[in-house]
Amino acid sequence: METGYEKRGYLLDDFRLFHLKDREGTNIDYHYHEFCKLLMLRSGSGGYTVDGQRYSLDTGDIVLIGSGCVHRPEFEHGSLYERVIIYISPEFLQQQSTPDCPLLDIFNGEHGHVLHLHQPDILWNLSDALEQELSKDEYGRVILSNGLLLRLLIEIARGIRNPETTFAKPIVPSDSRILEILRYIDAHLTEELSIDILAEEFFISKFHMMRLFKQETGRSIHDYLQERRLLFARDLIRQGVSATDSCFQSGFRSYSSFTRAYAKHFGTTPTGRKGAPAAETYE
């Protein structure tokens, strides 16, 4: 098992495992990977934001992040944060799938991105066995490692199908005004929006609104608005809309600003060229 990762957003192997434990907290911007990611929270509590939805995490939770999902961990400095992270190539998942067991579906987020399991010990034991096998250099290491990972994924898939299993619900702001502002932004993404416009629309001081929004959602109004527009633009591009049309249909007023923000957010330009590699991170 390697202890470092060269580039965020690129995976040269079928999968890679990291077991990390610290109290440093997280200070990581929203980012995107081309591979799928499985995170098992072994100890601690915090938050995770995936594709604009913010979730609360507790020990034993499983975070499932598909290829292309924008995400960010949120753990406070001083709190114990122990996790097992496995990066998995979508091609590997596709190759190992069968008609009755499509492994990529585990990461599609159809039911949510955070899984609560009543008995996570089975998964922890499998991840421990996988970690131990990867640390060896013995005969059959690759075959056994692949088998352990596949068993781990199948146990998760069975857990997803278990009616007793629950998915975490995204955190809803406790202040009704912020919830209304979120709904208003989502409904008017393609229109001109600004702090002044929102403050006037909701009869609230813009400074109080900005402070309250950050307190309730963990991010600024500008960051939230830009992220929602970028996600909307990405969906348009995936539907075959040109990058230029997607830019203006999603509410951006400048194509150059749009392409810079898109490349920074997703690691690739709207036309598919790779952006500059982001800073190194395990998350």
N, C-alpha and C positions, 0 to 999 in steps of 0.2 A: 504493500500500500504506500502510495506517495504521500508526502506531507505538504506539498505545495501545488499550486496550479498556475500555469504560465499565463494564460489569457482568459479573461472572462468572456464567455460567449462562444468559445471553441472547445470541442472535445474530440480528441484523436482516437480514443479507445471506445470500446463498446459501453463501458461504464467506469465510474471511479467513485471511491468511497472515502469520506472524511469523518472522523470522530473527534469532535471539538468540545472543549470544556473550559470556560473562563468566566470572569466577572467584569469584562471590559465594556460590556454593552455593545450596541451597534450604532454606527454612524455611516450608513450606506445609502446612497441615493437609489431611486427607482432604477431598475435595470432589467435586462431581458437576456435570455439564453436561447440558443438554437436547439438545445437538448431539453429533455424532461428532467425534473428534479423532484426527489422524494426527501422530505425532512421529517425525522422522527425526534420529537422533543423528549429527551430522556430525563431532564430535570429543569425546573424553572418555569416562569410564566412571563408572558409579554404579548406582543402583537405581530401580525403579519398582514400586509396589504397585497392583494393579488388582483390585477386588472381592475383597479379602482374600488375594490371591496376590502374593507378593513375587518380583520378577525382578531378575537382575543384567544390566546393560546395558553394551555395548561399542560403540565406533565402528562405524557402519554398521547398527546395529540399528534396526528399525522398530517403534514401539509403536502398537497399534491399539486405540482406546478407544471403545466404543459409547455411545450415548445412555443415560444412567442408570447407567453404571459409576462406582463410587466409586474414586478413585485419588489417588496422591500421589507426586511425584518425590523422590528422595533422592540429592543430590549434595553432596559435601563442599566446604566453603569452601577456596579456593585452587586447586582443580582446574579446568582448563579445561572448560567446558560449552557446546558449540555445538550448537544444534538448530534445525531448521525445524519449526514447528508450524502445522498447517492445521486450522482449525475448519470443519466442514461441516454444513450443515443436512440432517437426515434426509429432509425433504420434497424437497430438491434431488436427493438420491441416488435417492429413489423415482421422481421425475419422469424422471430420466435413465436409469433401468434399463430393460432389456428382459427378456423371459422367459428368455433364455439367458445373461443377464448381470445378476443381481440385486446391485447395488452395495452395498446395506446388509449383505449377507452378509459383506463384508470385515471388518466390525466386530463380528460376533456372538460372537467369542471361542470359537468351537466347538473350535478346535485350540490356542488359547492367545492371548495378547495381545502377545507379543513375537516378531517375525519376524527370523530370521537369514538374510540374503541373501548369496550368494557373490559377486555382482557388483552392489553398490549404486550404481555409477557412473551407470547408466542413470537411476535415480530421482533422483540428485543433479542430473544435467544437466537433467532435466525440471523439478525444483523451482526450479533457477536460472532457467530460461527463464520459468517462471510468475511468479517474483518480479520479474524484469525487466519483463515485460509489465504486471503490476499497478502498477508504478511509473510507467508512462507515462500519457499522456492523449491517445491517438491513435485514429484511426478503426478500428473493429472490435475495440477492446480487450476488451470483454466476451465476444464470441464466441471470440476467440483464447484468452483466459484460461480460459473454460469448457472449451475443447477440450484445453488443456494439462493441466488438472486431471483431466479424464476419462481422458486417456492415462496419466497418472501412476497413477490408481486401477486401471486395467485392467492395467498392468504389475505392480502389487502383487497383483492377483487371479490373474494368470498365475503369479506367483512362489509364491503359496499353493498352487496346483495342481501345481507342479513337484515331483516326488518327491525331488529333491535338496535342496529347501528344508527347513530345520528351524525349528521353533518352540522358543523357550527354555522350559525346564522351571522351574516354581516352585522357589525355594530351599527345601530341606529342612533343618531344624535338624540340626546335627552331633551334638548331645547327645540321646541316645535318650530321656532323661527328658522333655525338652521336647516331643519328637515325641509321646510318650504323653500328655502333658498337653493338647496341641492336639487329639488325637483324643478324649480324654475330654470336653473342653469341647464339641466339635462333637456328641458323642453325647448330651450332657446339657444342651443349651441351654435347654430348657423347665423344667428343675428349678432348685432353689435352689443357687447356686454362689457361693463366696466364696474369698478367699485362704486362710482357715483350713481350709475344707473340702478344697481342693486339696492343701494342705500335709499334711493328715492322710491323705488318700487315697494320696499318693505318698511318705509317710514322709520328708519333706524340710523343712528350715527354711524358713519362709515368706519370710524376708528373702533367703535364698540363692536360693530359687525365683524371686522377683520380679526379682532382679538377673540371674540366668541367662536368664530368659525375655526380658527386654529386650535382653540381649546377643545372643541367638540370633535373635530375630524383629524387633528394631528398634522394638518398641512394648510398652506395659505390658499386663499380664494384663487389667486392667479395660477398656482400650481395645479389645483384641482381642475380648473377650467381648461388649462392647456392639455392636461392628461386626458380628459374626456374628449376633447377635440382630436387629439392624436389617435386615440383608440377608434373613434368614429371614422377618421380618415383611413386608418389601416383596414377597417372592415370594407370601406368603399373600394380600396385598391384590390383587396382580395376578391371582390365581386367583379373586377374587370374595369373599374373606372380609372381613367388616367390619373397620374400623380398630380397634374396641374388642376384638373377638375376636382379631385378629392381635396386638395388644399382649400379651395374657395368654398366648396360645398360643406366643409366641416367648420367654417367660420374664421379661417385665417385670412388676413388681408394682404400678406406679403409671401410670395412663394419662396424667396430666399430664407426668410425667417422660419417658414414651415419646414424646409428641408434640413436646416440646421437643428431645429428642435426634434424632428423625426429621427435623424441620425443619432443624436445624443440619447434619445429615449429608447430606441429599439436596436441600436448597434448597426443599422443598415439604412441607406437612403431610401426614399419612397420608390425609386426605380430599381432597387435591389443591390446597389453597390455597397460594399462593406464600409462602415464608418470606422473611425479611429478606435483602436482597442481601448476599452475602459480600464480603470484601475484594477489591480489584482484583488480578488475577494473569494472567499469560500462560499459566500451566501448567494 
